Amino acid sequence: MPGSDADKEVRGHVLIVAGSREIPGAALLAASAAMRAGAGKLTVATAESVAIELALALPEARVIALPESDSGGLESEGVEGLLECLNTCCAMLVGPGLMDAETTSGFVKRLLENSRSLPCVLDALAMDAALLGMVFTQPVLLTPHAGEMAHLTGAPKTAILEDPVTAGQELASRLRAAVVVKGATTILATPDAGTWSHTAAVPGLATSGSGDVLAGLIAGLAARGASLEQAAAWGIVVHAQAGERLARRFGPIGYLARELLDELPALLHQARPTPEPLVC
């Protein structure tokens, strides 16, 4: 927790690279989750076709318009417009709602090459950069579900579902990155063979936009100073608890991903360490 006299710089600056002409809402969900996690400053970089609308929907954010291809992907030259922000932010998330895997992979590769040691969460199509033979030289966390794991590893989806622990460990070791294999039982695997699991019977979380909220939550916690692995562990648990709260209110399924956002601050507050009592 920041001190009572802390300013927004102390709470961390998060960069969210997300959204496209067909899926602008993913950027809105991820960016809102990062702020609900307690990040102090927010910059969103998104496709130029939706930048103005997103800026109006996110009055808390600086919004940078990025050039896009005819098919809606982010052009790699857009990285030049992010260099200043890369020098000042504390963590970044890339991927929610992006389109055009081939163009996006080139953009992400160039972005990572220019972001030095900046902690980075890769989600959705941004994870395809891992297929370009990159060796990550900065802290990186990937957030695939079973279908995306099959795409990244070449293994059948059924094999991933049967043994997500081994799949997560092998991918983390090969990429030298932390991996969150999302599911009813979510696996967190780290490059040094650390592995954790979290099981939550929350079927309502299997809905559009839920993963964007989780990715933004993790990025926001990382911007505040947590390691990517610790941010992921906290994010996984709090995300599930938010779903459990909504399930009690609305029923097991049918609540919306954006409704998770309002639950996050109180849950994080409850999870904080209890201070030692004052002795007078």
FIVEXZA-654591 format. One line per 4 residues: their letters; for each residue x, y, z of C-alpha. Coordinates in steps of 0.1 Angstrom, whole numbers. Layout:
FIVEXZA-654591
a) X Y Z | ...
//
This chain:
FIVEXZA-654591
mpgs) 0 0 0 | 13 35 -8 | 16 59 21 | -10 85 28
dadk) 11 112 12 | 19 92 -19 | 12 107 -53 | 1 89 -85
evrg) 37 84 -96 | 44 63 -65 | 14 40 -75 | 29 32 -109
hvli) 23 40 -145 | 8 12 -167 | 7 11 -205 | -21 -9 -221
vags) -17 -17 -258 | -50 -31 -268 | -82 -27 -289 | -90 -27 -326
reip) -118 -15 -348 | -138 -47 -341 | -129 -52 -305 | -124 -18 -288
gaal) -141 -29 -256 | -113 -52 -247 | -90 -22 -242 | -117 -5 -221
laas) -120 -36 -198 | -83 -42 -194 | -74 -6 -188 | -102 -2 -163
aamr) -90 -33 -144 | -55 -19 -142 | -68 13 -126 | -91 -8 -103
agag) -59 -26 -92 | -46 7 -79 | -22 18 -106 | -17 56 -105
kltv) -13 65 -141 | -27 50 -173 | -17 52 -209 | -37 33 -236
atae) -23 28 -271 | -49 16 -295 | -59 15 -332 | -63 49 -346
svai) -98 41 -358 | -111 38 -323 | -88 61 -303 | -111 91 -300
elal) -140 70 -288 | -118 51 -263 | -104 84 -250 | -140 96 -243
alpe) -148 63 -226 | -116 64 -205 | -113 100 -192 | -86 88 -167
arvi) -62 78 -195 | -39 93 -220 | -48 76 -253 | -23 72 -282
alpe) -35 64 -317 | -15 38 -335 | -14 32 -373 | -32 1 -384
sdsg) -31 -21 -414 | -60 -26 -438 | -70 -57 -419 | -70 -39 -386
gles) -36 -50 -371 | -11 -26 -355 | 17 -15 -379 | 52 -20 -364
egve) 62 17 -371 | 37 26 -345 | 62 16 -318 | 81 48 -325
glle) 52 68 -310 | 55 48 -278 | 92 52 -270 | 87 80 -246
clnt) 60 61 -227 | 82 30 -226 | 108 50 -208 | 84 62 -180
ccam) 59 34 -174 | 64 6 -148 | 46 -23 -166 | 27 -29 -198
lvgp) 0 -52 -211 | -2 -60 -248 | -28 -80 -266 | -65 -77 -255
glmd) -87 -71 -285 | -60 -69 -311 | -66 -82 -347 | -45 -96 -376
aett) -20 -121 -360 | 7 -116 -386 | 9 -78 -384 | 4 -78 -347
sgfv) 33 -103 -341 | 57 -79 -359 | 45 -50 -339 | 49 -69 -306
krll) 84 -81 -315 | 95 -46 -322 | 78 -33 -291 | 96 -58 -269
ensr) 129 -50 -285 | 124 -14 -275 | 112 -19 -240 | 144 -32 -224
slpc) 137 -46 -189 | 100 -34 -186 | 77 -61 -171 | 52 -72 -198
vlda) 20 -92 -199 | 12 -107 -232 | -24 -117 -238 | -45 -129 -268
lamd) -29 -123 -302 | 2 -107 -287 | 13 -141 -275 | 19 -151 -311
aall) 52 -132 -309 | 64 -163 -290 | 61 -182 -323 | 87 -159 -339
gmvf) 115 -176 -321 | 120 -148 -297 | 141 -152 -266 | 126 -129 -239
tqpv) 152 -108 -222 | 128 -90 -199 | 102 -102 -174 | 73 -116 -195
lltp) 40 -133 -185 | 17 -151 -210 | -20 -157 -202 | -33 -184 -225
hage) -64 -206 -222 | -62 -242 -233 | -70 -234 -270 | -43 -207 -271
mahl) -18 -231 -254 | -25 -256 -282 | -17 -230 -307 | 15 -219 -290
tgap) 28 -254 -283 | 14 -275 -312 | -1 -300 -287 | -37 -311 -290
ktai) -61 -291 -268 | -73 -323 -252 | -37 -330 -240 | -35 -295 -225
ledp) -67 -300 -207 | -56 -334 -194 | -23 -321 -180 | -21 -283 -179
vtag) 7 -284 -153 | 32 -301 -176 | 21 -280 -205 | 26 -248 -185
qela) 60 -259 -172 | 73 -268 -206 | 62 -236 -222 | 76 -215 -194
srlr) 109 -232 -196 | 111 -229 -234 | 102 -192 -235 | 119 -182 -203
aavv) 86 -165 -193 | 60 -170 -167 | 28 -187 -180 | -8 -186 -167
vkga) -28 -215 -181 | -64 -203 -175 | -92 -227 -167 | -114 -239 -138
ttil) -81 -249 -123 | -56 -222 -133 | -19 -230 -134 | 9 -205 -129
atpd) 43 -218 -141 | 76 -199 -139 | 108 -204 -159 | 126 -217 -128
agtw) 101 -246 -125 | 80 -230 -98 | 43 -241 -102 | 11 -230 -84
shta) -25 -239 -90 | -58 -223 -81 | -91 -241 -84 | -124 -221 -83
avpg) -158 -234 -94 | -169 -201 -110 | -185 -210 -144 | -197 -174 -149
lats) -161 -163 -155 | -160 -182 -187 | -175 -153 -206 | -163 -127 -232
gsgd) -141 -101 -217 | -133 -119 -185 | -97 -126 -196 | -92 -90 -205
vlag) -101 -80 -169 | -77 -106 -155 | -48 -94 -178 | -55 -57 -168
liag) -56 -66 -131 | -23 -84 -133 | -7 -55 -152 | -20 -29 -127
laar) -5 -49 -98 | 28 -52 -116 | 28 -14 -122 | 24 -10 -84
gasl) 56 -29 -79 | 48 -66 -77 | 68 -91 -97 | 49 -105 -126
eqaa) 46 -139 -108 | 32 -123 -76 | 9 -100 -96 | -4 -131 -115
awgi) -10 -150 -82 | -29 -122 -66 | -48 -114 -98 | -59 -150 -103
vvha) -73 -152 -68 | -90 -118 -67 | -105 -123 -102 | -120 -156 -90
qage) -133 -140 -58 | -150 -112 -78 | -168 -139 -99 | -179 -156 -67
rlar) -193 -124 -54 | -213 -118 -86 | -225 -154 -86 | -240 -149 -52
rfgp) -257 -118 -64 | -269 -127 -99 | -266 -165 -101 | -238 -187 -114
igyl) -238 -175 -150 | -250 -144 -168 | -231 -116 -151 | -209 -95 -173
arel) -171 -91 -174 | -174 -54 -168 | -193 -61 -136 | -161 -77 -122
ldel) -144 -43 -122 | -164 -28 -93 | -156 -58 -71 | -118 -55 -74
pall) -109 -26 -51 | -127 -40 -20 | -113 -75 -25 | -78 -61 -28
hqar) -84 -40 3 | -95 -71 22 | -65 -90 11 | -40 -64 24
ptpe) -17 -74 53 | -32 -65 87 | -10 -37 103 | 5 -42 137
plvc) -15 -25 165 | -1 7 179 | 14 4 213 | 10 36 235
//
